[in-house]
Every structure is written in structure tokens, then in C-alpha cells.
Amino acid sequence: MELDMQRPLWSHLFYRLMQTLLLFGGVLLFRIRLRGILHEPTEGPVLVVANHQSHLDPPMIGMFFRRPLNYMARETLFKFPPLGWLIYTLGAIPLDRDGVGLSGMKETLRRLKYGQMVLVFPEGSRTRDGRVGVFKPGFCALARRGGVQLLPVGIAGAYRAWPRTRPLPRGETIQIEVGPPLGPEEIAKLDDTALIAEVRTRVETCLAAAEAHCRRTGR
């Protein structure tokens, strides 16, 4: 289990405690499962790229990874204690309403520079109908910095568990599928348009596998 030297020890321990609690809660309440964890790179900067179905996505994805997972959250969420303190401690990076913003971009690049893992949702916001939306190009600049690997993830069932129209989540089967990473050599060969298309294809492949698993379970 990797110890992130950029985090204070107490923050690292708190992260692991919350990760354990979320794992137990997620399995019990949402029958959540993950396949493909062996695709997680053991070291170096990683941009985890996933489809975005609900507010459950960041904690549900992060609770399975062996390495700490940073993620992006709306700047307004940091203004409500203790939520702001909690998500900050768990590695959240503030976003302005229009996107990453300069400070958010700098902080994301800083964490990647130190070899950390950062979760991004190229759609920019949660799906409104359960389908994968348009991928925005913002992640491309992040992917081209300092040997970053792109790790595709598909999450299925989270939209049924907590769509935009529900004030609170409900118990549903959630399946997460992790695909093989895209290395820096492969990334360098693609322009932004081709990179977006390749990453979207990989995420959709993971999503299709996750949805198929949900159907096989009969839930």
C-alpha cells in the first residue's frame, strides 16, 4: 500500500480509514463490485478517466484503489463545513463553475508532478439521462505532462442509484470496470481529437462490460 509523502501522516491515515468505511458501506448498501484492479499502475502519475453518473462516483471508484485517489469537486462544496474539510482531507481539488480554472489546473499538475493519481470526468458534469455525454478536451493537456498514464474506468448502476432527480441515493447494484492504461508513448502519437476519441472508446468499452455484469447478476 503506497504512502503518499505529499500528505501529512494524519491525513493519510484518515484517508485509509474513510476508504475502509466506504468499502464496507458500498458493498452492503449498493452491492458494489470492481473488476480490473490489476490494471492500476503501481507508480507514477496517473489520470483516471471515467464516465460520470452520480455524486457517488468519486468515493465509489476511489475506495478500491490501492493508491490514494485525488479528484475534482465544485468550489462551492468547500464552503460548507464539515463537508469542505472532509473532501479537502480526502484529496479533492476545487473547481470553479466553468471548469478547472487556473488554480485548479495548477494544483492538478502539481499532484501529477509528484506522481499521484487524479480522477477526472471528461464530460464535465453528471449525466442527465444515463448516457455518456460529450468529452471535453481539458484532460488532454494534463495527459501530456511528465509521463502521465491514462487509466480508463466505466461505472454502471450509479445513475440508477442516484440520478439528478433524486434528493438521496437508493440501493442499486453498482459495477466498476477498469481497463488497461494508455501509456505516455501512445498518448504522444495522438493529437487531441484522436486522443479524445481513443479515451472515449476505452471508457465506453469499460462501461459496456460493467453494464453487462450488472445484467448478469439479475439486479
N, C-alpha and C positions, 0 to 999 in steps of 0.2 A: 504494500500500500504506500503510495507516494506521499511524502511530506512536503507540502508546498512551502518553501523557505521564504516566500514573499508574504505569507500570512503570519501573524503572531500565533504563538503556540495555543493560546486560549481560543482563538478564532478557528484554528484547525480542529481542535477537539470538539468545539461546539458544532462545527460543520459535520463532523463524523457522527455526533450524537443525533443531530436532526436527520441525517441521511438514514440512520438505522431506524428511527421512529417512522419516517416517511415510508421506508421499505415495508415495515410490518403493516402500517396503516393502508398503504396502497394495495398490498396483496389481499388484505382482509376486506376492504371496502370496495375495491374496484377490480379484484381478480386480475391484477396487472401482471403481465409477463414480458420478458425481453429475450430476444434471440439475437445472436451475433456479437456478443460482448467481446469475443476474442479478436474482433476487428479493431478494437480500441488500441491506438498506438501507445506503447509503454513510455515513450518520452518525446520531447519536442513539442513545438507549438501546433495546436490542432484547432481548426474551425469546424465545430459540429453544426451541420446544416440540416434543418428539419422542416417539415410542414407544420403549420400552426393551427391547431384545432380548438384549444381552450386555454384558460388560465392554469390548468393542471399540467400543461406540457413541460415547463422548466423543471419543477420538482420531480415529476414522474420520470423524466429522462435522466436527470442528474443523480437520482438515488441509486442507480445501478452501476454507474461508472466507478472504476477503482481510483481514478484521479479526480481531484476537485474540479467541478464544472462551473465556470463563470457564465453569466447570462445577462441579457439586457432587459431593463424594465423602465416603464414610463417615469419620467422625472417627478410627476405629481405623486406617485406612490411613496416616495421618500419623505413626503411632508406629513405623513400620518403615523405618529408613533403609536405603538411599538412596531408597526409594520415596516416603517422605514429602516429602523435599526436592524430588524430581523433580516430583511432582504439584502441590506448592505453587508451584514456579517456573513451571509451565505454567498457573497461574491457578485451581487447584482451591479450592473453598470448603468448609470442614469442616462435615459434618452429624452430628448425634447420631443414635443408633439409631432414635429415634422420629420423626425428621423434620428439618426445617431447624433448629429451636431458635432461641432469641433471638439468639445471637451470629451464627449463620449467616444469619438473616433480615436483621440489621443490615448485615452485610458485603455481602450481595447487593444490598440497597437502596443502599448506598454506591457500589457499582460501576455500578449503573444510573444513579445521580445524576450520575456522571462520564461518562455517555454510552457505557458499554461494552456488550458483548454477553454474555449469560449463558444457558447451556444448562440447561434443566430437563426432567425426566421426570415428568409428572403422575401416572403410575402408581405412582411411589414406589420401585419395585424392578423387577428384571428379570422378564420373563415366564417362567412355568413351563411353558407349552405352546405358545408361539409366537404366541398370540393377544393382542390388545390388552386390557389389564386396565381396571379402573375408574379414571377420572381423579379424583384428589383435588383439593379446591378451593384448596389452598395457593397456587397460582400466581396466582389471581385478584387477591389483594391486591397482589402485585408488579406485575401488569399495569396497575393503576390509578394508578401513581405516575409523575408527571412526564413525560408524553408518550411512554410506552413503546409500541413496536410489537411485536406478536406474530408470529413467523415460524414457520409450521408445517413440520415435517420428518417424512418417513416413511423408515424404514430397513428393508430386506428382505434376508434372507440371513445376517444376523449371528447369528440364533438357530441356524441350521443349522451355522454355523461354530464357535460356542462356546456350546452350551446349558449350563444349570446342571449337568448330569450329567457333563460332560467336564472333566478337570483342565486340559487345554490346548486351544487352538484348532486347527482344521484348515482347509485351503484350501477356500474356497467363494466363489462369486460373491456380492458384496455390492453392492446398488444403493441409492443415496440419492436421494430426490426432495424438492426444496424448493418449497414453494408460495408464492403471493402473501401478503404480510404483511397482518395485521389492524391498522389504524391506531387511534390513540387516540380519534378521533371515533366510530368504530364500536364500540370497547370500551365507551365511556361510555354507549351506548344499551342495553347488555345488563346484566341482573342476573347474579349469579354462576351461577345454574343455566343460563341461556341462554348465557352465555359459555363454560362448560364444554362444553355441547353443540356450540356452534359450532366451538370449537377441536378437539374430538374429531373432528368431521366432516371438518375440514380435514386433520388428521393422517392419518385413515383414507383420505382421498382420495389423499394423497401416498403412503401405504403401498401402496394398490392399484396405483397407477401403477408404483411400484418393483417390486412383485411381478410385474406383467405384463412389465416389461422383463427381469427375470430369466428368465421363461419363454421369452421370445422369443429370448434368447441360447442357449437349449438347455442351460444349465448349472444 
